[in-house]
Amino acid sequence: MADRWEILGFMIVVSLPLGGLAFFSYEAFLFIPTIARHYNYIPARMTVLQMDVFPRHCCHLACFCDEVDNPSAENCDAMRRRSEALSPVICSTNTSACPPTGSAAVCNAGPFCCDSCNATCLVMPPAVAPSCKCPCPTCSGGCSCCRHVEARLCRLFCNPCYRTEISVAFHDRHGTARTANISNYVPDNAVDAQDYANDFAVNSTFLGFYKPSDPSIVHTSRGFAVNRWVGFVFLAALPFFLIGLAITVLLIGFILKSALGTRYSGKTVFWTTWLIWIGIIWPFLILLLILELSYPTPRAKTALRVLIPLIACIGWFPSLYYFFGR
């Protein structure tokens, strides 16, 4: 019995770090290619030709998977286009010009095949199973493949927002003159919309990014939402950093033991590791590359120029004091 518990404990101890490493690797596999695709966009100095701000509605769908034989609801794409074209200004004085709400906002999103199994069809012989209504190509041979729907019903939710349209002119990497339009959405906040318009006033210039294969596709930045960066750092980058830190500690301990025998302390390993990672790797091999290669925004560039020497000092001074100042 004791052997069984020891084997079970060993399997748990081994499976947990392996499973965690697999999960972190998967997160990095999903996130890093997205960064690479966006960072292939080429920077160019762009001039604003025209800047317009339009009050409108921003809508999203909340869908549910129920089988409907003869849906009579309006097509969701048509309802969404119609609702987003309505003006919040007119809606504030005329409720008939507002997007639909409640039961009137239910729409038909078209044919859809749900993932869950239809237990009724599974237990029925193929000869007596009803004819398959599922339009998905994965469903074949009766109705036992999944639960089928002829239509997926959704509910439309709309909120006031602002749409910005920016016309820009720039020269691509070959020196060819280009023009492009940039669309963006600002939440229901007139101050934010005005601030955005002021940042891209007519005749002002900014560093934009265009797609090499299609220069008509332009973005004002290549950044990602803060929550995506935080998720990536804590779900992928941080564990690999900790693994690298552990490997560094082991290597330093091995080298010191080989060179000095047992005449070294844990503090020596700690401050040597601190110097390598905090004094060298983070400021000069990570943050400096981000500053030089990622075209950060002016605010981010200023922050990096402060962080790099600050982190380098935090890495070097305590370590040098430990080795030479005592």
N, C-alpha and C positions, 0 to 999 in steps of 0.2 A: 504493500500500500504506500509505504514511504517513497519507494522508487517512482511510483506513478505521480505522486505530488511533486517530486523533484523534476521529473520530465515535463509536467505541465507548467511548473514555474519557469523552467528553462525556455520552453516554447513561448511563453508570454514575454519573457525578457527579450528574446530574440525577435519576436514578431512585431512588438511595439515600435522599436526604432526603425525596422525595415519598412513597416507600414507607413510610419511618419515620413521617412525619406521618400517613399514612392509618392505619397500625397504631395509633398513639397516639390518634387520633380515634375509632377503633373501640372501644378500651378505655374511653375516656371515655363513649362512647355506651352501652356495656353497664353501666357502674358508676353513673353519675350518676342515671339513672332509678330504680335500686334504692334509692339514698339518698333520692331525692325521695319515693318511695312510703312508706318507713319514717318519714321525717320529717314526713309528713302526720299521723301519729298525734298526738293531743292530750295534753299533760301534765295530770296531776291528782294531788292529794295523796291517797294511798290508805292505808287502815288494814287491817292483817292481822287477819283473824278466826280463821283456823286455819292451822296449818303442819304438814304430815306428810311424813316421809321414809320411803320404802319401798325396801328392797334388792330388786334384780331383775336381769335380764340385758338388755343392749343388743345387738341382733343386726344384722348387715348381710349383704347377698347379694353373692357374686362369681359372675357369670354368664358362660357361654360359648355360642357360637352353633353348635350342631351339629344336624343334621336328625335328628329322632326320630319314627318313625311311630306307635308305640304306647307312650307314656311311662306308666310305672306308679308313678313317684315321687309323693310327697305334694305337695299344692299348697303353694307357697312361702308364701303369705299365712297359711294355716292353721298351717304349721310355725313361722313366725315368731311369730305370736300365742301359740301354745302354749309356745314356748321362752322368750319374754320374760316370761311369767307365772310361770315357775319361780323359786323363791327360791334365791339363792346360799347362804344359811345352811343350808337343807336339803340342797342339792347337795353341800356340803362333807362331809356325813356319810353321804349316800346317793347313790351315783353313778347309780342308776336314775332319780333325780329331776333329773338334769342335762340341759342341751340336747344334742341329738345332735351327734356329731362324725364325721369321716371319711366313709366311703361312706354312713352313715346320715343325714348332713346334706345329701345331694343331694336337691333338690326340683324340682318342675315349676312354672315361672313363667308358664305359659300360652302361648297362640299369640303368635308373634313373627316378624317378617319382617326378615331381615338385609339389610344394605346391599350386600354384595359379590355380584357376578354369579355365576351358576351356569354355568360354561363348558359343561358337558354339555348343558344345556337350550338354550343359545344356538346350538349347532351343529346341533341337531335340527330338522327341519322341523316346523311347527306340527301337521301331521296326525299325526305319530308321537310327538310329545312327550307325556309322561305328563300326566294330569289335574292341574290346578293345585291344590295343597293349601294355598297361602298365604292366610291370612285377611285380609291387608292390603288395604284398598280400592284402593291404588295398583297392585296387581298384577291385571292383566286380560289375557285372551287367551293362555291357555297358561302355560307355566312359564319363559318367557324374560325375565321382568321382573327377577327377583332370585333369590337362593338362598332357598328357602322352608323353614320349619320348622313342624311342628304344635305343637311345644313347645320352649321354651327352658329348658334345665336349668341350675340354679344350685346353689351350695354355700353353706350357711348358717354363718356364723361368729358366735359369741356370747362376750361378756365380761361379768363382773359389773359392775354400776353401781348408781346410786341414782336413783330417781324422786322428785321433790319435787312436792307439791301444795299450793298456796297459795290460800286463799279470802280475797278482799279486798272491801272496801266503799269506795265513793267517790261523789262527785257530779260529773256531767258538766258541760259548759259551759253547759247550760240550767238547772242546779241540780237536776236529777233524781237521786234516789238510785239507785245501781247496785251490783250485786254481780257478781263474776266469779271464775273459777278460772284459775290460772296453773300450767302443768306445765313442768317442766324436768328435765334429766338431768345428773347429776354422775358423773364417772368413778369407777372402783373405788378410792376413797380416802375412808375414813371421816372423816378430819380435814377434808377439803374439804367433805364433805356436812354435817358439824356446823357448820363455819364458815358455810356457806350458810344453814343453819337459824337460826343466831344472828343473821345479818343481817336475817332476816325473822321475828323472834320475834312471838308473839301480842301484839296491841295496839300494836305499833310502827307507825310511819308511814314511808312512802317516796314518792318521786316516780315514779309509773308513767305509762304511756302507753297510751291506748286508741284503737281504731279508730273514727273518727267515724261511719261507716255501720253499725257493729256494735259497740257498747260492751262486749259480752261478750268480745271479743277484746282481751286486755291483755298488755303486756310490761313487764318490770321495767326495761328500758333500750332505747335505740334505737341502741346501738353496734354496731360490726362487728368481726369478728376482726382482730387486729393484722396478720396476713398479707395480708388483703384491702386494708387501708389502705396497707401498704407496697407491694403490687403496683400499686395505683392511683397512688400518688405517683410511683413510678419508671417506670411504663409510660405514664402519661398526664399527670399534673400537672407532673412535673419537666421533660419536654421542652417543654411549653407555657410554663413559667416561663423556660426558657433562651431560647426564641424571643422572649418578651416582653423579656427582658434584652438580647438582641441588637438588637431594634428600638429600645429605649431608648438604647442606646449610639449607634446611628446617628443618632437624632433629636437627641441632645445634641451630638454632633459637628457636625451640620449647623447647629444653632442657634448654637453657639459660633463656628463658622467664619463664619457670616453676620454675627454681631454684632462679633466681634473680629478677623476675618480669620484670620491664621495664628498669632496671639499666644496660643495655648493649648497645653497639653501633654496627653499621654495620661493623666497622673495626674489632671488636672482632670476629664476625662471619667469616669475610674474612680470618683473619690470623689463626684462628682455622682450617678452611677448608684447607688453604694452607699447614699447618703443617701436616694434616692427609694425603693429597693426594701427595704433593711434597716431604714431609719429610719421609713418611712411606710407603705408598702404592706403588708409582712408583719405588723407589730404592730397597726396600726390598721384596715386594710381587710380583713384575713384573720382573724387570731387574735381580734381584738376582736369581730368578727361571730360567730365560732364561740362565744365566751364568752356573748354576749348572746342568740343565737338558737337554739343547738343543744341547750340543756338538758343540759350535760355532767354527769357524775357528780361528787360532791364532790371526789374525788381529782383528776380532770381539771380541775375548776374551779380548784382550788388551784394546779395546775401552770400553767394559763394565766395566772393572776394574777401569777405569778412571771415567766413567759416574756415577757409583753407588755412590761413596763417594761425587762426585761433586754435584749431584742432592740432595743427603741427606743434604749436607751443605746448599745448596740454600733453601731447605725446612725448616731447623731447625733454622739457625741463624737469619733471619729476624723475624721469629715468636717469638723466645725467646727474642730478643731485644724489640719487641713490648710489651710483657707481663712483662718482668722483668728489662729491661734496661732503661726505660724512667724515 
